[in-house]
Amino acid sequence: MRIEVNGRSHEAEPRPGQCLRTYLRDRGWFGVKKGCDAGDCGACTVHVDGEPVHSCVYPAFRADGRTVTTVEGLASPEGELHPVQQRFLDAQGFQCGFCTAGFLMTTAALSEDQLGDLPRAFKGNLCRCTGYRAIEDAVRGVRHVEEPSPGESVGRNLPAPAGPQVVTGTARYTFDIEVPGLLHMKLLRSPHAHARITAIDTSAALRVPGVHAVLTHHDAPERHYSTARHEHPEEDPADTRLLDDTVRHVGQRVAAVVADSEAAAEEGCRRVEVTYEVLPAVLDPEEAMRPGAPVVHDKDPSAARISRPRANVVGEAHGEIGDVEAGFAAADLVYEETFRTQRVQHASLETHGAVGLLDEDGRLTVRTSSQTPFLTRRALCALFDLPEDRVRVVAGRVGGGFGGKQEMLVEDIVALAVLRLRRPVKLEYTRAEQFHGATTRHPFTVRVKAGARRDGTLTALQLEVVSNTGAYGNHGPAVMFHSVGESTAMYRAAHKKVDAYSVYTHTVPAGAFRGYGLGQVLFAVESALDELARRLGLDPVGFKARNMIGPGDAMLTPGGHEEDLHIASYGLDQCMSVVRRARAQPCPREAPDGWLVGEGTALSMIATGPPGGHIADARAAVLPDGSFDLAVGTAEFGNGTTTVHRQIAAGELTTTVDLITIRQSDTDVVRHDTGAFASTGTVVAGKATLRAARALADLLLDFAAARLRVPRADCRLAPEAVLYPGGRLALKELYAAARAVGVELAADGHFGGTPRSVAFNAQWFRVAVDPGTGEIRILRSVHAADAGKVMNPMQCRGQVEGGVAQALGAALFEHVRLDARGAVETAAFRRYRLPQYADVPRTEVHFMETADAIGPLGAKSMSESPFNPVAPALANALRDATGVRFTELPLTRDRVWRALDAVRRTPRPPVSP
């Protein structure tokens, strides 16, 4: 077979059944991405004789004699970017960038007619990060990025440092490297929700040509640990073993086969013979708490850090402020209802995976798609009794996370294989494995009881919360505690009570997900308060404004006050003003005739970082050429922290961002960073960067003043130089002078993540509902975000839009469904239904004018919080339009239609004259 790829001839024969995607990647064209394995996401799009195709479902042999262009071939031979690539750069039409190559290849092939119908043109391309507005702007040629200028970085739309690499397909994600001698791992997974392995025979698997090893529970360390990654691992239940002789959900890994190829490893998995003793299983969390229910983890509660294992309760929280019964007695109206939220998949386009190897010194090195490289190193060291200096963990550019990669799901088994075989080993999840072998958002059941007086004063608020953590506790207790924190603290009431439980079931484990439990409970609280106001005959927006927390109020929850948490800047009142203005303005879109129209609002508050600290270290240094090196531990997965850190450093060093090289996500680069989660990338790691850059600026001025023998006050920094009266000292000269006397022009910065501040958000929708079909059409979407000082408005707006889009998916149709035995039924994008370009409205984003007293240069967090108020705002708008209070997510068309049909069929009492 002979094909031409980007002007180069390839004559190698494809493997039997090989798709064009793997054929191209085998030859180093790493711009072709794997996102779905089924032609659903478009990340693998290439041109074959000028026509765009999904290369993951295009047989390689069909390319014989054809010309193939990948994203690496779009630019001219002289290196000039294709116009589409330049437009994506100018608009920053990407966040994590994993889908970008596919969008570029699709866009580059569009005709003028097709450009006029982008919903149809992009029906085969998915983006999980951006909310699609930035992509549309890129296609339309809208320019957002600004040129860098000295000392004027913060608050400007400066581009992502990796932008040129993203649009040319040269940005390197986890598997975009060539590793000589690489072996491939595949996992055998359990067909049972609960079973004990009584025998396992690997002999037939070991006879498969190319198979090197089959690892089972006999090869695994005896230690129990948590897959969750937190700074303080003792906060999470130690209920997981690397390979266990008891399986607790359909899809749990049973054995690992390592072979020369994925095909051989898959065949080896088919040949492993496992004998199971099937055990009773429980799939419902409320049933799991009842006496006599099957026990998921029968472990010592103190050693495993499980609250009540025999009751399947991994964690619980109980607390009361005041006397809720007295509060309800004082109310003129009490509303009580039960709300339910579903499992949601993170659906980051880059699946979980890792490559492990031993370096020249015999150190274990793991390259992984992780939000927490330092915590993963710590966990691997504890699991395999290795000192930290013998383990290196590196995260390349991460293709999306949303909390799902705040876990150790693949690194442990890869490390075991590397240490056993002394060979490089790769494990890359399929899209199906992401659904049944990774984690989901926690399903919640929330019973809300709220009381208020006729004047709109909230008197009492009570929550009973049951969170389904699945077969393993990983983030279960932490998510449960967080879910009842800011959700209850956001409203003033003299009487509050919470009883919350995180419960084991024999289902796919839940884990960290954007919002970390707040979104689930806020759906209940914001819906309940909206309904309470309506039944009192009050405007829901005015009712919430009357009762919402104020700038001087204590953030009291039934669990107690967190001493390190503060309202260090307050913009919730401004958020409400944005909502009021939106309500008063005419809607730009009209509802179709006969459709019902309504509007709805929801508020949210979220803390930056977890209680107990979130550590970040940074190091800034002068390079020999007079530019700067910035080393930061936090990971880049579309959150934009790389851009922000360079902006912060450039401002402090009075230079331009292009003179700052950033290194990150590598445990060999900097001392420690807890990780890119809990909305800490800008606020915590950014503060470490600020301190490092500020210390370096002081060091440079001190050293220059001493060398020049001039007052320090007469010296100031400029790009690549120190200026002084009558002269200019180049930084490269200063570097050479410092090195000659043994002085290192470098400085460290550290922040421990405490004290912490809170961010506020408000979402408002106007919707139309078709009573005949249940279809919901969003006529207008407005989001108010109190992010403090906005470091990069273009980028922060993208975070908000992406959060709203992801939340709309969870609100309208995303649902990880399980069958009667607990197996995931929706293990593919075409069955799971992610938001596509045509599904997502353009959201008007408004930033409040505040400056935080804690965050770096006044900044606050804004990566998670936009997600949280979306579902309740939509449900409240639906209630306004239809008169029906929907208490369960998602708000699918059939669910809405059934509810409206039930109302139509219910006889109404006669109206009194």
Secondary structure, 3 states (H helix, E strand, C coil): CCEEECCEEECCCCCCCCEHHHHHHHCCCCCCCCCCCCCCCCCCEEEECCEEEECCCCEHHHHCCCEEECHHHCCCCCCCCCHHHHHHHHHCCCCCCCCHHHHHHHHHCCCHHHHCCHHHHCCCCCCCCCCCHHHHHHHHCCCCCCCCCCCCCCCCCCCCCCHHHHHHCCCCECCCCCCCCCEEEEEEECCCCCEEEEEEECHHHHCCCCEEEEECHHHCCCCCECCECCCCHHHCCCCECCCCCEECCCCCEEEEEEECCHHHHHHHHHHCEEEEEECCCCCCHHHHCCCCCCCCCCCCHHHHCCCEHHHCEEEEEEEEECCHHHHHHCCCEEEEEEEEECCCECCCCCCCEEEEEECCCCCEEEEECCCCHHHHHHHHHHHHCCCHHHEEEECCECCCCCCCCCECCCHHHHHHHHHHHCCCEEEECCHHHHHHCCCECCCEEEEEEEEECCCCCEEEEEEEEEEEEECCCCCHHHHHHHHCCHHHHCECCCEEEEEEEEEECCCCCECCCCCCCHHHHHHHHHHHHHHHHHHCCCCHHHHHHHHECCCCCCCCCCCCCCCCEECCCCCHHHHHHHHHHHHHCCCCCCCCCCCEEEEEEEEEEEECCCCCCCCEEEEEEECCCCCEEEEECCCCCCCCHHHHHHHHHHHHCCCCHHHEEEEECECCCCCCECCCCCCCCCCCHHHHHHHHHHHHHHHHHHHHHHHHCCCHHHCEEECCEEEECCEEEEHHHHHHHHHHCCCCCEEEEEECCCCEEEEEEEEEEEEEECCCCCCEEEEEEEEEEECECCCCHHHHHHHHHHHHHHHHHHHHCCCCCECCCCCECCCCHHHHCCCCHHHCCCEEEEECCCCCCCCHHHECCCCCHHHCCHHHHHHHHHHHHHCCCCCECCCCHHHHHHHHHHHHHCCCCCCCC
